Amino acid sequence: MYTRRRRAYFLMMGICLVLFVSAWAFVRIWSVPAAIGMCVVALVIPPVAAIVANRRGPEDRWWDGEDGEDGEDGKDDEDPRRRRR
């Protein structure tokens, strides 16, 4: 799952980079509004890429540990700063 999300992130960021560079390298010669439109589309891509890269898959287990897994007696409701003392 991680490699697929990472690949999608880099693909989207690559598309973003290509849009920015091509908009101001040669598209602006023919049409400035088209270059601006390409940049607007490129501006939307990085937040979407971050969301895609950080999306939790159905089989990913990040923070949902089972009871007793961490060696405690089910006191997961406590403040973690208090546990360290």
TAUR-V726099 format. One record per backbone hydrogen bond with DSSP energy under -0.5 kcal/mol. CO is the residue of the C=O (numbers start at 0). NH is the residue of the N-H. E is the energy in kcal/mol with one decimal. If there is no record, write none. Layout:
CO,NH,E
CO,NH,E
This chain:
0,4,-2.2
1,5,-2.5
2,6,-2.4
3,7,-2.1
4,8,-2.2
5,9,-2.5
6,10,-2.1
7,11,-2.4
8,12,-2.5
9,13,-2.0
10,14,-2.2
11,15,-2.1
12,16,-2.2
13,17,-2.5
14,18,-2.5
15,19,-2.3
16,20,-2.6
17,21,-2.6
18,22,-2.1
19,23,-1.8
20,24,-1.6
21,25,-1.8
21,26,-2.3
22,27,-1.3
25,28,-0.6
25,29,-0.7
26,29,-0.8
26,30,-2.8
30,34,-1.7
31,35,-2.5
32,36,-2.4
33,37,-2.3
34,38,-1.9
35,39,-2.1
36,40,-2.2
37,41,-2.3
38,42,-1.8
39,43,-1.0
40,43,-0.6
40,44,-1.0
41,45,-0.8
43,47,-1.3
44,48,-2.9
45,49,-2.2
46,50,-2.0
47,51,-2.4
48,52,-2.5
49,53,-1.7
51,54,-0.8
54,56,-0.5
56,59,-0.9
59,61,-0.5
62,64,-1.1
65,68,-1.6
67,70,-1.0
73,75,-1.2
74,77,-0.7
78,81,-1.0
78,82,-1.0
79,83,-0.9
80,84,-0.5
81,84,-0.7
